[in-house]
Amino acid sequence: MTMIHNNTRDEKSEGSPNLSAAVIGGGFAGVEAAWQLARHGVAVTLCEMKPGRRSPAHALETLAEPVCSNSFKALRVESAAGLLKEEMARLGSLCVPCAKECAVPAGGALAVDRERFSALVTQKIAAEPLIDLRREEIFTIPKSGTVIVAAGPLCSDALAEDIRDLCGGGLSFYDAAAPIITAESLDMEHCFAASRYDRGEADDYINCPLNKDEYEIFHAALLTAERAQTHDFDVYEGCMPVEVLAARGTDAIRFGPMKPVGLRDPRTGRRPWAVLQLRKENAGGTLLNLVGFQTNLKFGEQRRVFGLIPALRGAEFVRYGVMHRNSYIDSPRLLNADYSFRARGDLFFAGQITGVEGYMESAGSGLLAGINAARRLLGESAFVPPRETMLGALAHYISDESVHNFQPMGANFGILPPLDTQIRGKRERYTALAERSLTKYGKNILP
């Protein structure tokens, strides 16, 4: 059995002036990379271009800002997302414990108060003596020294151009975010509080039901609503705008973000025809996110079309859904499984720019890039978790030279090697896959 060992700064020196690295970008991957370097005794310069310059999708001045959603997906270890977070926690993640401390009710998911989470991460980074946080834009990748590029898929044009030149081109796709409304503007006579399948607390989600006629009117309006202009890029399937999904068929969104399964309307005693779920956006529950309603509709059209849902007739939008460009490199051709650049051993990439998709996936790649950058400086061998683990499977996916038509990938059980014994039931199979993964970490990993 392959066992994973993780040496923290407590087991090494308190830092050496001869050990230093630079991290470009203060998003999820960048803060995790800087945190791991510091834990291994490496002095880090962490460069973040905010607040001097922001991407179109960012609003806060703090680090690790959630953009598209405030949900980090499922908590259950028997789920792919939950397993990923458990593995990260065992390797000393910064983002996972911060997320749990800033959690808002979300049933079986880990959702956070965005501002509180981002502020807490920033506070911990700023308080770490081995991390020098600099608020400045980086235009080119340093030609020497240990560097981790975690600039994110929305990095500035100048740095993006330098990355393209280094990598011989790049790949791009569009990503979409869902609107946020005020809770007080909801028509509570047309909604009810409940978690799907009664998971979590009863008020974790507010459900906005539609009957068959209401749904068909709403669906027809989605198809004809005016969209904002985009350029010729692909759209990542996991963030498909709701209007694009609706065009795939009358029931496409009723079997997707508006699925009513696991819910019963207390007013009728029956399952609704379709349901829009609203999730708390902040700890006070004053802001609500339209779950799964990523959109590229023009702002006025969002007000008009989403207002056809009875509970949202008077909804006040504090942020409209937006669509923005994301870029990622051809990692299977360019990166090793430890996230190092094949053509330059002291250069690492991390985050969504590598082709991992999701907040925690980005943080997980930063965690591994930080560990490996530190190990290289310390003269130690590269550390790549076994393929049976979620972190290891993602690392192997982005570095697998046999992958053709490379596309972003989030945590899922399909990228893990199959079990030795066939298990028919999905829940039992996922449990077995999770148990196999966690045995790889041994008992000497910090909880």
Secondary structure, DSSP 8 states (H G I E B T S, - for coil): --------GGGS-S--TT-EEEEE--SHHHHHHHHHHHHTT-EEEEEE-TTTS--TT---SSSS---S-SEEEE--TTSHHHHHHHHHHHTT-SHHHHHHHTEE--TTEEEE-HHHHHHHHHHHHHH-TTEEEEE----S--SSS-EEE---TT--HHHHHHHHHHHTS-EEEEEE---EEEGGGS-GGG-EE--GGG-S-TTSEEEEEE-HHHHHHHHHHHHHS-B----S-EE-GGG--HHHHHTT-TTTTTTTTT--TT--BTTTTB--SEEEEEEESSTTS-EEEETT----B-HHHHHHHHTTSGGGTT--EEE---EEEEEE--HHHHB-TTSEETTEEEEEE-SGGGTB-SHHHHHHHHHHHHHHHHHHHTT-------TTSHHHHHHHHHH-TT--S---B---GGGS---SS---SHHHHHHHHHHHHHHTT-S-S--
